[in-house]
């Protein structure tokens, strides 16, 4: 479970990393970072800046799904045989997803999205069938 929790911590940092990246593009494309109306400013971004905002939103969504899977495993109080491997795969695929999002590689981004979801589905499956 330790590896899965470390992955949870690292995944929790992904949305903030994308926020920093989008901040860079806000300053580069728009000349300033408007912290009074940041969401309005996000809508003005284009290219990699807009993709950084979208990657941030997607990272929050994926974090919720992985967190729920870990909660299910914990509440079911079961030993998942490949828990550490599943966690590492989620981290790997989610990292690639963000890179592919920023690089505008849509097919690879979609494949990495699926690759990042499947281990969490496996965790849910293990929690459901072993409880």
PLY file of the C-alpha trace (Angstrom):
ply
format ascii 1.0
element vertex 131
property float x
property float y
property float z
element edge 130
property int vertex1
property int vertex2
end_header
0.00 0.00 0.00
2.96 2.31 0.57
3.73 2.53 -3.16
0.08 3.22 -3.94
0.05 6.08 -1.43
3.27 7.57 -2.80
1.71 7.45 -6.27
-1.37 9.19 -4.84
0.86 11.97 -3.53
2.66 12.33 -6.86
-0.59 12.30 -8.82
-1.87 15.02 -6.51
0.98 17.24 -7.69
0.21 16.82 -11.41
-2.65 19.37 -11.54
-0.45 21.96 -9.86
2.36 21.33 -12.33
-0.05 21.94 -15.20
-1.28 25.09 -13.47
2.29 26.37 -13.36
2.74 25.51 -17.02
-0.46 27.30 -17.93
0.77 30.28 -15.88
3.86 30.41 -18.04
1.68 30.50 -21.16
-0.68 33.06 -19.64
2.25 35.40 -19.15
3.76 34.56 -22.55
0.56 34.82 -24.60
-1.38 37.44 -22.65
1.40 39.49 -21.06
0.28 38.96 -17.49
-1.20 36.50 -15.03
-4.62 37.71 -13.91
-5.18 36.11 -10.52
-8.38 38.07 -10.00
-10.06 36.40 -12.98
-7.90 33.38 -13.83
-10.67 31.24 -15.29
-11.71 34.00 -17.62
-8.09 34.41 -18.66
-7.75 30.66 -19.31
-10.41 30.96 -22.01
-8.15 33.38 -23.90
-5.28 30.90 -24.17
-4.55 28.98 -27.33
-2.22 26.16 -28.35
-0.10 24.65 -25.58
-1.47 27.08 -22.99
-5.02 25.94 -23.59
-3.86 22.33 -23.61
-2.10 22.86 -20.26
-5.39 24.05 -18.76
-7.20 21.04 -20.23
-4.47 18.70 -18.95
-4.87 20.21 -15.49
-8.61 19.59 -15.53
-8.10 16.04 -16.72
-5.45 15.42 -14.05
-7.96 16.44 -11.35
-10.53 14.04 -12.81
-8.07 11.14 -12.99
-6.91 11.84 -9.44
-10.47 11.44 -8.22
-10.89 8.11 -9.98
-7.60 6.70 -8.67
-8.39 7.98 -5.16
-11.78 6.28 -5.26
-10.14 3.02 -6.38
-7.71 3.17 -3.46
-10.55 3.93 -1.09
-12.47 0.92 -2.39
-9.45 -1.33 -1.85
-8.96 0.06 1.64
-12.62 -0.24 2.65
-12.83 -3.77 1.29
-9.78 -4.58 3.41
-8.36 -6.89 0.77
-4.86 -7.59 -0.41
-4.60 -6.76 -4.09
-1.92 -8.94 -5.64
-0.49 -6.36 -8.00
-1.38 -3.16 -6.14
2.09 -1.60 -6.45
2.33 -2.43 -10.14
-1.13 -1.01 -10.80
-0.20 2.19 -8.96
3.05 2.60 -10.88
1.23 2.03 -14.17
-1.30 4.72 -13.28
1.55 7.13 -12.53
3.42 6.26 -15.72
0.42 6.55 -18.01
-0.86 9.72 -16.34
2.58 11.32 -16.71
2.64 10.37 -20.38
-0.91 11.65 -20.79
0.14 15.12 -19.66
3.19 15.14 -21.91
1.14 14.00 -24.90
-1.54 16.58 -24.09
0.98 19.42 -24.12
2.63 18.09 -27.28
-0.77 17.85 -29.04
-0.37 14.13 -29.75
-4.04 13.23 -29.56
-3.88 9.51 -30.37
-1.07 8.88 -27.88
-2.91 11.02 -25.34
-6.04 8.92 -25.73
-4.10 5.66 -25.48
-2.33 6.86 -22.33
-5.68 7.92 -20.88
-7.01 4.39 -21.31
-3.73 2.95 -20.01
-4.07 5.09 -16.89
-7.70 4.11 -16.29
-7.32 0.34 -16.61
-5.18 -0.18 -13.48
-7.72 1.76 -11.42
-10.51 -0.37 -12.86
-8.44 -3.41 -11.85
-8.28 -2.07 -8.29
-12.05 -1.59 -8.20
-12.52 -5.09 -9.58
-10.25 -6.53 -6.91
-12.06 -4.66 -4.16
-15.47 -5.81 -5.41
-14.64 -9.46 -6.05
-12.49 -10.02 -2.96
-14.67 -8.37 -0.35
0 1
1 2
2 3
3 4
4 5
5 6
6 7
7 8
8 9
9 10
10 11
11 12
12 13
13 14
14 15
15 16
16 17
17 18
18 19
19 20
20 21
21 22
22 23
23 24
24 25
25 26
26 27
27 28
28 29
29 30
30 31
31 32
32 33
33 34
34 35
35 36
36 37
37 38
38 39
39 40
40 41
41 42
42 43
43 44
44 45
45 46
46 47
47 48
48 49
49 50
50 51
51 52
52 53
53 54
54 55
55 56
56 57
57 58
58 59
59 60
60 61
61 62
62 63
63 64
64 65
65 66
66 67
67 68
68 69
69 70
70 71
71 72
72 73
73 74
74 75
75 76
76 77
77 78
78 79
79 80
80 81
81 82
82 83
83 84
84 85
85 86
86 87
87 88
88 89
89 90
90 91
91 92
92 93
93 94
94 95
95 96
96 97
97 98
98 99
99 100
100 101
101 102
102 103
103 104
104 105
105 106
106 107
107 108
108 109
109 110
110 111
111 112
112 113
113 114
114 115
115 116
116 117
117 118
118 119
119 120
120 121
121 122
122 123
123 124
124 125
125 126
126 127
127 128
128 129
129 130
